[in-house]
């Protein structure tokens, strides 16, 4: 496997790992918010959510790569969806 392909494979695995970590951290933060009403947990939740959005964006770029699309192509799943 070429250096570039190995790098992309490792980077994609890292992004997927970061998504799992941030989803877990968001769940824990949400529980702390609900149980303790801790402002710091609310701030942490927002930070984890922002990171998760960025990692999901990168994940969509990897999907473009695997589908043979350009980096700048819009993901097929983007149209008609709203994310809040």
Buried (B, 14 or more C-beta within 10 A) or exposed (E): EEEEEEEBEEEBEEBBEBBEBBBEBBEBBBEBBEEEEEEEBEEBBEEBBEBBEEBBEBBBBBBBEEEEBEEEEEBEEEEEEEEE
